[in-house]
Amino acid sequence: MARLGDLERSVMDVLWDSEGWLTARDVAARLRHERDLAYTTVLTVLERLERKGFVQRQRAARAHRYRASDAREAVVAEAMLEALGTADDRGSALVRFVGAVSPEEVEILRRALALPAETGVPAPTLPADDSAHPAEPTGDVTAKSATESGAPGHDSPSSPDKADGGNVAST
């Protein structure tokens, strides 16, 4: 999936923060608090986002309505996988990533890696009160532990991503 520019990201934020379909005028009105943009500019950005696959459009009377194609978290995860696909050494990139996240995020990653692959279970989150489950230190997290966990994109023969080298295709 293609990267988002600043204006595209602002439009997507409006769509992600809404609970339903919005017209281009609705999006422009909500953006007006941040920037003074012409309706036609917002319409152009929405059309570009639709071509890139970020936005769905449907006809509603004389106007079109728009909504995000995927949740914000799905788009962020796709961007992370795309970036990882550009690394010469995926293991080193993963180790650097894990070294840069907070202890709470390391705990979320550990819980996610403990889930069976392809369960369809949403990613685990920490409880609102972290005092009941303190995060463990990050020192023992390695690329090997991600590989051993059955995480998508590893180099085992049973990996569904093996055929394409684990790279995520861009649109």
LINSULBEL-V231369 format. One record per pair of residues at least 12 apart in sequence whose C-alpha atoms are under 7 Angstrom apart, sorted by the first residue. I is the first residue (numbers start at 1). J is the second residue. If there is no record, write none. Layout:
I;J
I;J
This chain:
1;170
1;171
2;52
2;170
2;171
8;45
11;27
12;68
14;27
14;30
15;67
15;68
16;68
16;71
16;72
20;67
21;65
21;66
21;67
22;65
22;66
22;67
23;63
23;64
23;65
23;66
24;42
24;43
24;65
25;39
28;42
52;171
53;69
54;68
54;69
54;70
55;67
55;68
55;69
56;68
56;69
81;168
82;167
82;168
85;166
85;167
85;168
91;143
92;143
94;143
95;142
95;143
99;138
103;135
103;136
103;137
103;138
104;135
106;138
107;135
107;136
108;124
108;125
108;126
111;124
112;124
113;146
113;149
113;151
114;149
117;150
117;151
153;166
